[in-house]
Amino acid sequence: MDKNLIRFLMFLAYCVPYGYLAMKGDATFGTMIFYGLMIASFGILCRTAIRTNNAIVLIIGNVLSFISSYLFTFKNLSEEWGWYFKPFTPMSLLLLITTVFFTIQVLIIFRFSKK
């Protein structure tokens, strides 16, 4: 496959608001399965970034995912979310999970990327 096409598809996949979807699923259905789907999605994208030697896509993609999640969370913030994620606010929880997953992905990419 063309390297630019793979890079474009990875950027496109990273634009999905994974953090927002996980939090929305948790608040709506009361299940943590959506966080597992988020972990699986980021794992697949991280593995693809390692195999195609696209570490920069991983970094920029995580920022794009955070921005899209932040915008969706800000737009769809409701009273229900205010008490559901205690002791965190929805925005601080989004920032926390995004930072944790980004840190884990960066550590993985440094550990397993080809020199």
Beta strands, then each sheet from edge to edge (+ up, - down):
end
